[in-house]
């Protein structure tokens, strides 16, 4: 034990998982929010509201169990062979899929709230000028709330970055630099959760682990602060 | 069209999650599992149940949501009644609470662990309750704050003109007006507390016995699922699926109860 520690592999894994989760969740949330606030009849929103609430309230360990029961067999038996690779399923992609389902209700709630604060008169004016529904959405709604959308994604990203148990259960936890989405990874929160047991038995190990907690805390805090500030700024 | 698809995608995602877990979990659910603590060799597939984890989870989340409620209610009231004129200050408080809300639970766990080490405590129900209540405090305060914020100003003004003090307004007028929202906030925090695993991983420990005192370690459902799922023995893994079915039941019940309660108590509300 030389007392040297490096976080590169963990940070890279975290970034991979978070980014892919956001790539999956982002478009789905955006489209759903537009659909629910612009096109759908009010009873659709009435059905979807409890669905989103329940999805948001499910414990993360449940998402982890779902990942093991559903996502991993899916990856190992169908998606992996489709790309001509034999994979175990415990991979960055599995973590990202589970994570994306977890952050969807979170982002969606903020997006719906943002879209509902856009004044109706603006869309009405645009429609009255002869713009189609889609043009109105593209040039009025999305333009007006672009800052809010970006910060909603920022908030979702920091939520994804800090998520522990669900990711830990499906991501594989192998310490190496991941080179593809089918490879296992080892994100930062999993590092803390897996190693706290040995924390006090190896010298300097506890402070290294605590530093990774601090790192996580600072990164998430910065992301959150920026996103919240943007939302506050745009709501004035 | 694409939008409709993505909406249905989210709806089906929920049902796929519930269905796949319940289908695997329910067949292995038995009365023995609900009512007995693990016997010898339980983790090798012998007899026993997860009664210890259910009780531990309920103790933990009841205790922590009670503490968070007792601390959080005055905070939310103070923000919305006493500080109602200092809008800038309130905005800063809300901003900070939102930041705290976003902090990952594992960071709270690590924080609770350092505090435990500092005070020389061992893993115990007490430490878990303190950590989890720290974790759910911002959630419960923000949830109650959102409810109190929507109370019309006229109510405050008329109560003040009748000569009531700020505390009377808070705990008599506003409390009654916002009871459904406050209950919903409490249940939200309860659901968060019962489902969270990362913050109690360090602090609450794990035991095969039902805790009898605050300084004993306690088992919790999420951790029971987590530990049993990593077992190589299929019987133990099946129990983990059954345990997740139990956890889903608890969370869904909390959600449904909060909906029913908030509908029921809405009748006491003064409408403007």
Interface residues (C-beta under 8 A of the other chain):
Chain A: X27 X28 X29 X31 X32 X34 X35 X36 X39 X40 X44 X47 X48 X50 X51 X52 X53 X54 X55 X57 X58 X59 X60 X61 X62 X63 X64 X65 X66 X68 X69 X70 X101 X104 X105 X108 X155 X158 X159 X161 X162 X163 X164 X165 X169 X189 X192 X193 X196 X200 X209 X210 X213 X216 X217 X220 X221 X224 X225 X228 X229 X232
Chain B: X2 X3 X4 X5 X6 X7 X9 X10 X11 X13 X14 X16 X17 X20 X21 X24 X91 X95 X98 X99 X102 X103 X104 X105 X106 X107 X109 X110 X111 X113 X114 X117 X188 X191 X192 X194 X195 X196 X197 X198 X201 X202 X222 X225 X226 X229 X240 X241 X244 X247 X248 X251 X252 X254 X255 X259
